[in-house]
Amino acid sequence: MKRHISGFTLIEVLIVIAIIAILAAVVIVAINPGDQLGSANNAKRSSNVTTILNAVDQYRLKNAGQVPAPITDTATEICVTGAASCTGLIDLSVLTASGKYINEIPKDPGCPDACATNGVGYMIKKETNGRITVNAPDADLDEVISVTR
């Protein structure tokens, strides 16, 4: 009596594994997770810059066109909400007081590595024409994220 054993040979299994590995490598290269993460972080930065600028604009509308006093004509990093010390940073607590204009200043996704102590990673300055510029100097993928109003 002859027995028939069914199944895959070792060579067949190795060939299937090799094909799966090649396809996985192609997909990983095509997706490029590093660029995807950088793009996601930049989208967050762009949203945060706009949020900060919107809060400053709301403050300006409620205060006869005046911007928060700490904003200078030199691009300076914004201080984190509720920080014990904002030395060398722009303190925008007037925007976050009681959540009137914004609940808290958003932080750059690269913080704490990309931020000063007590900083949020975003820079703000008042232009000579009175316009306000907020930017994200540590954007990924060599992207420039800056909004002026």
Number of C-alpha atoms within 10 A of each C-alpha: 3 4 5 6 6 6 7 8 8 8 9 11 10 11 11 11 12 12 11 12 12 11 11 12 12 12 11 10 9 9 11 11 11 11 12 11 13 17 16 14 18 22 13 16 27 20 14 21 25 19 17 23 20 15 19 22 20 16 20 14 12 10 11 8 12 13 20 18 10 15 20 16 14 11 18 19 25 30 28 26 21 15 12 9 13 18 11 14 22 22 22 23 21 16 21 16 14 11 11 12 18 20 14 17 23 20 21 25 20 15 14 14 10 16 20 16 18 20 28 24 28 28 21 26 22 19 16 9 6 13 12 20 18 26 26 23 18 20 23 19 13 9 13 14 20 18 16 15 14
